[in-house]
Amino acid sequence: MNFFSSKWIINVGGSMKRVLFFLVVLCVFYCGAPGVEHIITQKGGVFEFDGMRLEFPEMSVVESTAIEIEIKSTNKKTYEHGFRRLGTAFTVLPHNVSFDEPGLFSMPVENANTVLAAQIGNGFVPLASAVVDQGVLTARIWHGGTYELIETPQHYGIIGHTDGERALLVVTDVYVSDHVKNLTQTLKSGGYPYPVWTFVYPGARSIRDNAQFLAHELNKLHEQYGDFLLDIVSFGIGGLITHCYVSDTALYQRDFSSAIITAGTPFFGSAFADIENATKASNPYRFFYIDGLGAHVDDILPESEFIAWVSTQKGIIRGHYYDNIEENKNFASLSGRYRFDGEFAEESNGDGLVSVPATMLTPIEPVPFHVDHIALFEKPQIHAAIREFVQLYRSFTWPVLFSKVWNGQETLSKIPEAWEKEARLIYHKPADFDALVEFNRNMLNSAPENAILMTNGDNDTYPAWFLQNKGVRTDVIIVNRSLLNLPDYALFLQEHGLPLSVTRTELETMEHDYNKETSEFVSKSDKLIKRLLKQKVRPVVFATTVYEPQKFGYPLKLSGMVYEIGEGEIDIEKTKEFLYTSLVDDVVSSVIIDSLTEHIQNIVANYAASSFKLAEALEKQEKFADALKAMKFARRFGDTPLFYLREAEMYTQMKRFDLADSTLEALLKMQNADVQLKREIALMYHNMDMNDKAIKLLAECLQGDPNDRESLELIKEYQEE
């Protein structure tokens, strides 16, 4: 590798001592190296090297900054979708430097397709600001790092297409590397039977323009080949283009299959579409969108008009607004979670560029992979997951499968079989899947014999059907509250033993009700549940996961992991017997709860909630020893401050202040002991006549925030006492 260092010093204003300091330091580090250092001041500066020019305008930096330019020769390479690396690169050092105003790069070029790109990962991002005008290439540079000359494709559009009824379309990102080629190889080696097409587009265009471009390209291919269906895999910004296309009825030509997979797509925007945020951060991907989208980067600001539109269209990916049930989609948004130091959600709960919540177009998406943004595109593990999702999702859609089951064309067993395949892809760790199934086993076992079990959503219905398919509690009729809005489902349950008095005509004419004055919404399923509650053939119980079961006007009491109809908040004896004798917890007792996926932790927290409610009931009866046993049992399924506080309160009622003190000490060692919690603990110490401890704790609050007047007033009050 050959390189040439260009280093200049410009002393315009500023402190002479500061300049001398730089000179001394630079002599130490650079004496013997060719050229000189360039220190950019507030008045800017200019580099000229190897036929290139890099000019920094005034106020590019707030204070004098040492910049080094290294010219490199790199390997030339041509990519399958038309990009070429030309072998010339330069590095702006230090890598982590950023500029308040961009430097302007320029050089004469012969080919109008020559642009500048920022190297990242195993590839590069063409700078959307790069343009060639009258034989001169210009581009804006916002940050340090390595840049190289590339050629863009002679023609953008869909490449690799062939005649046929089925294919897979990869919608690329603004990031260019071999990841599309490698994904294609993974698909083929795994038995994917159809051709792979690729849609390549210019990042300098808006997302909407590229969605229209995609529609135009597909229309041309329909004219050439006729009808076809495409499985879809979209990377990054390509996912937004895909979503824009399929959600716009003026564009969409009903040529997508049921399989739509995205990876690293910021459906709800990214903080790093804002140049100020990118400048504040330090992770290596912070300028990715600034570089790759240029003038259109504002489209993916979280508060942008485009992102607001995406949020209104998120349901359409499931096909809810299409007249053809076959148009429903199976959608998976793959994401990464890799911790970077920084204040942004993209760094603490994301892949460095996109936060996990911003990728979640639907409530349940695959568990994030432990990778950063570029690895999400590059890793063979992710490519294999994409292949498995495509193979599964192209084989069925949930609404079509439901319709076939409700109408007797398929057996009910087909639903849990499909769910198991999907769930094992969504949850990468077997413990997540096993804990979810275990919870549903306990939910079923809590139901009385021949019960009607009302459930809420995916996680308390599919796993329960999965267990019944294996012979567990087949006497119970599971009624999903959401699906009960479908007439065919209600009739299917009726035919299989549900004592629901209703006719098809009633179901087909029944409507949701909404009271504008009270804002009360009563769904069709709510009306049917009220009918079920009136029948006397089978007992009706609600899973503890059901939302607002009390809205139906019946008294409910907790019994294990379900609510039965009856007076009193809890059946103490049944719940004790369930928790201490019947509970199956082989999975959750063998793992660290925090190691489970977050929403599986939330499911497991239902065990803790039932135990906590039992403890409260026993405490009211002044059975403190039994209540403490239940409270300690609750803590097996997740430590929360509330459990410690209530345990300490019980000890104070028992006059065991020593045990209350040790419990509070343990609570203070928890990482989430915030100011409000410390004040509550201080109050408990005060009530136990331990004012010294209370004042010490409040003083810690003041030390963290000298303006904390509430803590200050409490200190004064306790000192006076």
Secondary structure, 3 states (H helix, E strand, C coil): CCEEEECCCCCCCCCHHHHHHHHHHHHHHHCCCCCCCEEEECCEEEEEECCEEEEECCCCCCCCEEEEEEEEECCCEECCCCCEEEEEEEEEECCCCEEEEEEEEEEECCCCCEEEEEEECCEEEECCCCEEECCEEEEEEEECEEEEEEECCCCCEEECCCCCCEEEEEECCCCECCHHHHHHHHHHHCCCCCCEEEEECCCCCCHHHHHHHHHHHHHHHHHHHCCCEEEEEEECHHHHHHHHHHHCCCCCCCCEEEEEEEECCCCCCCHHHCHHHHHHCCCCCCCHHHHHHHHHHHHHCCCCHHHHHHHHCHHHHHCCCCCCHHHCCEEEEECECCCCCCCCHHHHCECCCCEHHHHCCCCCCCCCECCCHHHHHHCHHHHHHHHHHHHHHCCCCHHHHHHHHHCCCCCCCHHHHHHHHHHHHHCCCHHHHHHHHHHHHHHHHHCCCCCEEEECCHHHCHHHHHHHCCCCCCCCEEEECCHHHCHHHHHHHHHCCCCCCCCHHHHHHCCCEEECCCCEEECHHHHHHHHHHHCCCCCEEEECCCCCHHHHCCCEEEECCEEEECCCCECHHHHHHHHHHHCCCCCHHHCCHHHCCHHHHHHHHHHHHHHHHHHHHHHHCCCHHHHHHHHHHHHHHCCCHHHHHHHHHHHHHCCCHHHHHHHHHHHHCCCCCCHHHHHHHHHHHHHCCCHHHHHHHHHHHHHHCCCCHHHHHHHHHHHHC
